[in-house]
Amino acid sequence: MGPSSPYLFVNKFFSVTVVEHKMFGTYIVLFILASLILGETLVFLGIWFHTSFQEPIIVALSHLHKGKGPLIVRRIRILMFCVLVYWVYSTSVIFYSRRIFHGPINWRDDVALNLLILQASLLGFSLFAWMVLDKLYPVIMEHDSVRKIIKAEEILLQERKLLMEDHGRVLQGKIAELRAKMKKLETDCKMKATKAQAAGAIVLKLKNQFEELHLKYDRLLEYNHTLRNQLHTLVSKLSNKDTEPICVTEVVWPFGR
């Protein structure tokens, strides 16, 4: 081993340490991008399906679109886009240098290139998902407002249904009362009809009795008239002082003896 071997060892050690630090930073960036994509996926799923997280997600999105939220989001997107452009440029430069210099490829460089491509892909997908979510925000808010209106209408319809059921119960009670009253009136009507028939029979009987009495009264009047004529005849004969015997005509009693 030559005198320069310790320097080579130290140089190799520091180069390996730098590469390891770069790889560690790359892994951290990959973890952040994967977490961002996972969060966006959860946001999409929470918005799409009716879960307990849907309302908080919509409230958070509405806060992002109010005040200084759109400005901050725009700056973050510009920064992410610049990083994406830088990574794409670095990847193209590495590919171009490989085409020019046909030398042996170090495995570390190959892994770094693949990680760089993965970072650019994840960042591009994240930006695309964020833009899609931003474009879908008006549709989401309209859908949420329509859903709230439908929910309010359903609650109102349920209240009206309960009111109609209560009103129906009240009407059924009134109908039952009216039916009971109608049955009572029918019973009273039958009783009054029976009484009317009995009264009609009594009236007919009294009418027959009245006709009999009227006939008797006519006979009495005729008998009275006959008696008056006979008395008048007797009085006239007595007034003439006729000595001849008086012949009294027998008067028949109209109702028999």
NORRABEL-V767087 format. One record per residue. N is the residue number from 1. RES is the residue in three letters. SS is DSSP state (~ for helix, > for strand, _ for the rest). PHI is phi as a letter, one per 20 degrees, with the letter a starting at -180 (NA if undefined). OMEGA is omega in whole degrees, 0 to 359 (999 if undefined). Layout:
<<N:RES:SS:PHI:OMEGA> <N:RES:SS:PHI:OMEGA>>
This chain:
<<1:MET:_:NA:185> <2:GLY:_:e:180> <3:PRO:_:f:180> <4:SER:_:e:182> <5:SER:~:f:177> <6:PRO:~:f:178> <7:TYR:~:f:177> <8:LEU:~:f:180> <9:PHE:~:f:180> <10:VAL:~:f:179> <11:ASN:~:f:179> <12:LYS:~:f:180> <13:PHE:~:f:180> <14:PHE:~:f:177> <15:SER:~:f:177> <16:VAL:~:f:180> <17:THR:~:f:179> <18:VAL:~:f:179> <19:VAL:~:f:179> <20:GLU:~:f:177> <21:HIS:~:f:177> <22:LYS:~:f:179> <23:MET:~:f:178> <24:PHE:~:f:176> <25:GLY:~:f:178> <26:THR:~:f:178> <27:TYR:~:f:177> <28:ILE:~:f:178> <29:VAL:~:f:178> <30:LEU:~:f:178> <31:PHE:~:f:179> <32:ILE:~:f:180> <33:LEU:~:f:178> <34:ALA:~:f:178> <35:SER:~:f:178> <36:LEU:~:f:179> <37:ILE:~:f:177> <38:LEU:~:f:177> <39:GLY:~:f:178> <40:GLU:~:f:177> <41:THR:~:f:178> <42:LEU:~:f:177> <43:VAL:~:f:178> <44:PHE:~:f:180> <45:LEU:~:f:179> <46:GLY:~:f:178> <47:ILE:~:f:186> <48:TRP:~:f:182> <49:PHE:_:e:180> <50:HIS:_:e:178> <51:THR:_:c:178> <52:SER:_:f:180> <53:PHE:_:e:184> <54:GLN:~:f:182> <55:GLU:~:f:177> <56:PRO:~:f:179> <57:ILE:~:f:179> <58:ILE:~:f:177> <59:VAL:~:f:179> <60:ALA:~:f:178> <61:LEU:~:f:178> <62:SER:~:f:176> <63:HIS:~:f:178> <64:LEU:~:f:181> <65:HIS:_:e:178> <66:LYS:_:c:175> <67:GLY:_:m:180> <68:LYS:_:e:180> <69:GLY:~:g:180> <70:PRO:~:g:179> <71:LEU:~:f:179> <72:ILE:~:f:179> <73:VAL:~:f:179> <74:ARG:~:f:179> <75:ARG:~:f:178> <76:ILE:~:f:178> <77:ARG:~:f:179> <78:ILE:~:f:178> <79:LEU:~:f:179> <80:MET:~:f:178> <81:PHE:~:f:177> <82:CYS:~:f:177> <83:VAL:~:f:178> <84:LEU:~:f:178> <85:VAL:~:f:179> <86:TYR:~:f:180> <87:TRP:~:f:177> <88:VAL:~:f:178> <89:TYR:~:f:179> <90:SER:~:f:179> <91:THR:~:f:179> <92:SER:~:f:178> <93:VAL:~:f:179> <94:ILE:~:f:178> <95:PHE:~:f:181> <96:TYR:~:f:178> <97:SER:~:f:178> <98:ARG:~:f:178> <99:ARG:~:f:182> <100:ILE:~:f:183> <101:PHE:_:d:181> <102:HIS:_:e:179> <103:GLY:_:d:177> <104:PRO:_:f:183> <105:ILE:_:e:177> <106:ASN:_:f:182> <107:TRP:~:f:178> <108:ARG:~:f:178> <109:ASP:~:f:178> <110:ASP:~:f:178> <111:VAL:~:f:179> <112:ALA:~:f:178> <113:LEU:~:f:179> <114:ASN:~:f:177> <115:LEU:~:f:177> <116:LEU:~:f:176> <117:ILE:~:f:179> <118:LEU:~:f:177> <119:GLN:~:f:180> <120:ALA:~:f:180> <121:SER:~:f:179> <122:LEU:~:f:179> <123:LEU:~:f:177> <124:GLY:~:f:178> <125:PHE:~:f:179> <126:SER:~:f:178> <127:LEU:~:f:179> <128:PHE:~:f:180> <129:ALA:~:f:179> <130:TRP:~:f:178> <131:MET:~:f:178> <132:VAL:~:f:178> <133:LEU:~:f:178> <134:ASP:~:f:178> <135:LYS:~:f:181> <136:LEU:~:e:183> <137:TYR:~:g:178> <138:PRO:~:f:178> <139:VAL:~:f:180> <140:ILE:~:f:180> <141:MET:~:f:177> <142:GLU:~:f:177> <143:HIS:~:f:179> <144:ASP:~:f:178> <145:SER:~:f:178> <146:VAL:~:f:179> <147:ARG:~:f:178> <148:LYS:~:f:178> <149:ILE:~:f:179> <150:ILE:~:f:179> <151:LYS:~:f:178> <152:ALA:~:f:178> <153:GLU:~:f:178> <154:GLU:~:f:178> <155:ILE:~:f:178> <156:LEU:~:f:178> <157:LEU:~:f:178> <158:GLN:~:f:177> <159:GLU:~:f:177> <160:ARG:~:f:179> <161:LYS:~:f:177> <162:LEU:~:f:177> <163:LEU:~:f:178> <164:MET:~:f:177> <165:GLU:~:f:177> <166:ASP:~:f:178> <167:HIS:~:f:178> <168:GLY:~:f:177> <169:ARG:~:f:178> <170:VAL:~:f:179> <171:LEU:~:f:178> <172:GLN:~:f:176> <173:GLY:~:f:178> <174:LYS:~:f:178> <175:ILE:~:f:178> <176:ALA:~:f:177> <177:GLU:~:f:180> <178:LEU:~:f:177> <179:ARG:~:f:178> <180:ALA:~:f:177> <181:LYS:~:f:180> <182:MET:~:f:177> <183:LYS:~:f:178> <184:LYS:~:f:179> <185:LEU:~:f:177> <186:GLU:~:f:178> <187:THR:~:f:178> <188:ASP:~:f:179> <189:CYS:~:f:178> <190:LYS:~:f:179> <191:MET:~:f:179> <192:LYS:~:f:177> <193:ALA:~:f:177> <194:THR:~:f:177> <195:LYS:~:f:179> <196:ALA:~:f:177> <197:GLN:~:f:178> <198:ALA:~:f:178> <199:ALA:~:f:177> <200:GLY:~:f:177> <201:ALA:~:f:178> <202:ILE:~:f:179> <203:VAL:~:f:179> <204:LEU:~:f:178> <205:LYS:~:f:178> <206:LEU:~:f:178> <207:LYS:~:f:177> <208:ASN:~:f:177> <209:GLN:~:f:179> <210:PHE:~:f:178> <211:GLU:~:f:178> <212:GLU:~:f:179> <213:LEU:~:f:178> <214:HIS:~:f:176> <215:LEU:~:f:178> <216:LYS:~:f:179> <217:TYR:~:f:178> <218:ASP:~:f:178> <219:ARG:~:f:178> <220:LEU:~:f:178> <221:LEU:~:f:179> <222:GLU:~:f:178> <223:TYR:~:f:179> <224:ASN:~:f:178> <225:HIS:~:f:179> <226:THR:~:f:179> <227:LEU:~:f:179> <228:ARG:~:f:179> <229:ASN:~:f:180> <230:GLN:~:f:179> <231:LEU:~:f:179> <232:HIS:~:f:180> <233:THR:~:f:180> <234:LEU:~:f:181> <235:VAL:~:f:180> <236:SER:~:f:179> <237:LYS:~:f:179> <238:LEU:~:f:180> <239:SER:~:f:178> <240:ASN:~:f:179> <241:LYS:_:l:179> <242:ASP:_:f:181> <243:THR:_:e:180> <244:GLU:_:f:179> <245:PRO:_:f:181> <246:ILE:_:e:179> <247:CYS:_:d:181> <248:VAL:_:e:178> <249:THR:_:f:180> <250:GLU:_:f:178> <251:VAL:_:d:181> <252:VAL:_:e:177> <253:TRP:_:f:188> <254:PRO:_:f:182> <255:PHE:_:d:181> <256:GLY:_:n:181> <257:ARG:_:e:999>>
